[in-house]
């Protein structure tokens, strides 16, 4: 399907997103290593590879989305199992990297969770990391192994372009995504606006004002993730106060959609959402369109061949 069969790799699926692992394996025409995962009565995880990976590049596919801790520990266990089974390399495909927001300390007595997660992955035996749209690019600096941060921008752009009206404005929900919004605007030959946001807590943000011309214009909000939907909803409120049309679309890489998020976004009046399948998503339906990342990941794996 995606070229010549890859006999020197084996896909090791985690339980967080087996469908994505199957898609990558199908594109690469690579074998899938079955695993046995079970939990003891006290909650401890037991992992076993059911086929050998000796001298192969073991490619573990496991995003560390909710439940973050359980999925991270499973990824660590699979990496350690592959290392002890004499895999030539242990490549972790982590499309969504949990704890990526913990890239710095906000107080003197806080951990840097992204750094801690990076150390754990390397200690477990991961020799190469493939991620998709890291929340903070500087996270790569926490690793002493090669890291490829893949961008789904081309795929998302191709998906949203046919649905956008010609006078659309690209909106960044905060200063951190202004570069992404500018990239969309350059490709679509349109304008950019940014919403000034203040974070009140880990669960709550406040959107204060819009910088840019949105009056009587439809808007496309671009972001890297949708978790509670609170940032998007606040952004929409600010846009409507600025006179934007009630014709607002959203494109994001990671769709976590924790309980209450879908309802919050419907209430906010989003007319269409595009997300990738870095995390499990229902098939495209209604106002939500799912953009696949397996082809991009498979291409990256091919390029890692020694």
Residue pairs with C-beta under 8 A, 6 or more apart in sequence:
1 26
1 27
1 29
2 27
2 28
2 29
2 295
2 298
2 299
2 302
3 28
3 29
3 302
4 29
5 28
5 29
5 30
6 28
6 29
6 30
6 301
6 302
6 305
7 30
8 56
8 57
8 305
9 28
9 30
9 56
9 57
9 58
9 59
9 91
9 301
9 305
10 30
10 31
10 32
10 33
10 51
10 53
10 56
10 57
10 58
10 59
11 21
11 24
11 25
11 28
11 30
11 31
11 32
11 33
11 59
11 61
12 21
12 32
12 33
12 35
12 49
12 53
12 58
12 59
12 60
12 61
12 78
12 82
13 21
13 22
13 32
13 33
13 35
13 60
13 61
13 62
14 21
14 60
14 61
14 62
14 71
14 74
14 75
14 78
15 37
15 62
15 71
15 74
16 62
16 63
16 64
16 65
16 71
16 74
16 279
16 280
17 61
17 62
17 63
17 95
17 277
17 279
17 280
19 277
19 280
20 61
20 63
20 95
20 277
20 278
20 280
20 293
20 294
20 297
21 32
21 61
22 32
23 292
23 294
24 30
24 59
24 61
24 93
24 294
24 297
24 298
24 301
25 31
25 32
27 294
27 295
27 298
28 298
28 301
28 302
30 59
31 51
33 49
33 50
33 51
33 53
33 58
34 49
34 50
34 51
35 47
35 48
35 49
35 50
35 78
36 46
36 47
36 48
36 50
37 45
37 46
37 47
37 48
37 74
38 45
38 46
39 45
39 46
40 46
45 70
45 73
45 74
45 77
47 74
47 77
47 78
47 81
48 81
49 81
49 82
49 85
52 85
53 82
53 85
53 86
53 87
54 85
54 86
54 87
55 86
55 87
55 88
56 87
56 88
57 87
57 88
57 89
57 91
57 304
57 305
58 82
58 85
58 87
58 89
58 90
58 91
59 91
59 93
59 301
60 75
60 78
60 79
60 82
60 90
60 91
60 92
60 93
60 126
61 93
61 95
61 297
62 71
62 74
62 75
62 78
62 92
62 93
62 94
63 71
63 94
63 95
63 96
63 97
63 98
63 278
63 279
64 71
64 72
64 75
64 94
64 96
64 97
64 98
64 99
64 117
65 71
65 96
65 98
65 254
65 256
65 279
66 256
66 258
68 98
68 99
71 98
72 98
72 99
72 117
72 120
75 92
75 94
75 121
75 124
76 120
76 121
76 124
77 124
79 90
79 92
79 121
79 124
79 125
79 126
80 124
80 125
82 90
82 125
83 90
83 124
83 125
84 125
89 127
89 128
90 125
90 126
90 127
90 128
91 126
91 127
91 128
91 129
91 130
91 301
91 304
92 121
92 126
92 128
92 129
92 130
93 130
93 297
93 301
94 129
94 130
94 131
95 130
95 131
95 132
95 276
95 278
95 279
95 293
95 297
96 132
96 225
96 254
96 256
96 278
96 279
97 114
97 117
97 131
97 134
97 135
97 139
98 117
99 113
99 114
99 116
99 117
100 114
100 134
100 135
100 136
100 139
101 114
101 135
101 136
102 111
102 112
102 113
102 114
103 112
103 114
103 115
103 135
103 136
103 138
103 139
104 112
105 111
105 112
112 142
114 136
114 139
114 142
115 142
118 139
118 142
118 143
119 142
121 129
121 143
122 143
122 144
122 145
126 145
127 145
127 146
128 145
128 146
128 147
128 148
128 304
129 143
129 145
129 146
129 147
129 148
130 148
130 150
130 297
130 300
130 301
131 147
131 148
131 149
131 150
132 149
132 150
132 151
132 152
132 253
132 254
132 276
132 278
132 293
132 296
132 297
133 149
133 150
133 151
133 152
133 224
133 253
133 254
133 278
134 140
134 149
135 224
135 225
137 149
140 147
140 149
148 300
150 293
150 296
150 297
150 300
152 253
152 276
152 278
152 291
152 293
152 296
153 180
153 183
153 184
155 276
155 291
155 292
155 293
155 295
155 296
156 251
156 253
156 274
156 276
156 291
157 184
157 187
157 188
159 251
159 274
159 289
159 291
160 220
160 249
160 251
160 274
161 188
163 249
163 272
164 188
164 218
164 220
164 249
165 218
165 247
167 190
167 217
167 218
168 188
168 190
168 217
168 218
168 219
168 220
168 249
169 190
169 191
169 192
169 193
169 212
169 213
169 214
169 217
169 218
169 219
169 220
169 244
170 181
170 182
170 184
170 185
170 188
170 190
170 191
170 192
170 193
170 219
170 220
170 222
171 181
171 192
171 193
171 194
171 195
171 210
171 212
171 214
171 219
171 220
171 221
171 222
171 235
171 239
172 178
172 180
172 181
172 192
172 193
172 194
172 195
172 221
172 222
172 223
173 195
173 197
173 207
173 221
173 223
173 231
173 232
173 234
173 235
174 194
174 195
174 196
174 197
174 231
175 194
175 196
175 197
177 222
177 223
177 224
178 192
178 194
180 222
180 223
180 224
181 192
181 193
181 194
181 222
182 192
184 220
184 222
184 251
185 191
185 192
191 212
191 213
192 212
193 210
193 211
193 212
193 213
193 214
193 219
193 239
194 210
194 211
194 212
195 207
195 208
195 209
195 210
195 211
195 234
195 235
195 238
195 239
196 207
196 208
196 209
196 210
196 211
197 205
197 206
197 207
197 208
197 231
197 234
197 235
198 205
198 206
198 208
199 205
199 206
200 206
203 228
203 230
204 230
205 230
205 231
205 234
206 234
207 231
207 234
207 235
207 237
207 238
208 238
209 238
209 242
210 238
210 239
210 241
210 242
214 239
214 242
214 243
214 244
215 242
215 243
215 244
216 243
216 244
216 245
217 244
217 245
218 244
218 245
218 247
218 248
218 249
219 239
219 244
219 245
219 247
219 248
219 249
220 248
220 249
220 250
220 251
221 232
221 235
221 236
221 248
221 249
221 250
221 251
222 250
222 251
222 252
223 231
223 232
223 250
223 251
223 252
223 253
224 252
224 253
224 254
225 252
225 253
225 254
225 255
225 256
226 232
226 250
226 252
226 254
226 255
226 256
226 257
226 261
226 265
226 273
226 275
227 256
227 257
227 258
227 261
228 258
228 260
228 261
228 264
229 257
229 260
229 261
229 262
229 264
229 265
229 268
230 264
232 250
232 265
232 268
232 270
233 264
233 265
233 267
233 268
236 248
236 268
236 269
236 270
237 268
239 248
240 246
246 269
247 271
248 268
248 269
248 270
248 271
249 270
249 271
249 272
249 273
249 274
250 265
250 270
250 272
250 273
250 274
251 273
251 274
251 275
252 273
252 274
252 275
253 275
253 276
253 278
254 275
254 276
254 278
254 279
255 273
255 275
255 276
255 279
255 281
256 279
265 273
270 287
271 287
272 287
272 288
272 289
273 287
273 288
273 289
274 288
274 289
274 290
274 291
275 281
275 288
275 289
275 290
275 291
276 290
276 291
276 292
276 293
277 290
277 291
277 292
277 293
277 294
278 293
281 288
281 290
282 288
282 290
283 290
284 290
